[in-house]
Amino acid sequence: MSRVVVVTGTDTGVGKTIVTAALAARAVDNGERVLVVKPVQTGVGGPDADPHDVATVAGLTGVDVVELVALDEPLAPDTAARRQGVAIPTVREHVSRIRDLLTSGYDLVVVEGAGGLLVRLDADGGTLLDVARDLTFALRRRTDEGISSPVEVVVVCRAGLGTLNHTELTVTALRAVQVEPAGLIIGAWPSDPGVAETCNRTDLTRLTGVPLLAVVPEGSGSLDRPTFLASAPGWFS
């Protein structure tokens, strides 16, 4: 049974995909076999389609990837599915699929969310918070039986102004369902940080009580694979 890391963010565009790749790269550096799962991807249709996040991760790291649902418009998944006129799996079905993948021989399965923690992933109001909670409690029961480890939830946050509020709100939401975040990761650290970024780097842990696991340099997604794989382990504390 694999161990699981769920990657969520304080907002969209905070660097979740590059953080997901960095987590995968660190595990590869430790000799682990890694699978990255993206339950729902949006914005991949039309002439200005976004790249698939799993393709970005695979390109940077070479690990195995799985995308469960892809939707055309760059909107919240439930909205994108409704506008596209397609049915999408429920969060419960996503959790079931992920649990099946945990028996596939991987040491680590990284699950990357879409947008922030409370973005609707299905038509029933299910969110990544529900995925994290359901996986945590399912695997916690199995841990009591000596079978597997519980889920770790990593919160990706911004470096600049506003991040303290957004991060505290995300951490509070997780704790409200008895899921304690394993750590915070700053998704894009500027090359020339200002006073806000410098203070936030300390204050994020001081105000949330959650450790800062890593700081990812801005622009890391443009590195080639060998450089990314060599660099990513050093971003972690």
Secondary structure, 3 states (H helix, E strand, C coil): CCEEEEEEECCCCCCHHHHHHHHHHHHHHCCCCEEEEEEEECCCCCCCCCCCHHHHHHHHHCCEEEEEEECCCCCCHHHHHHHHCCCCCCHHHHHHHHHHHCCCCCCEEEEEEEEECCCECCCCCCEHHHHHHHHHHHHHHHHHCCCCCCCEEEEEECCCCCHHHHHHHHHHHHHHCCCCCCEEEEEEECCCCCHHHHHHHHHHHHHHCCCEEEEEECCHHHCCHHHHHHHHHHHEC
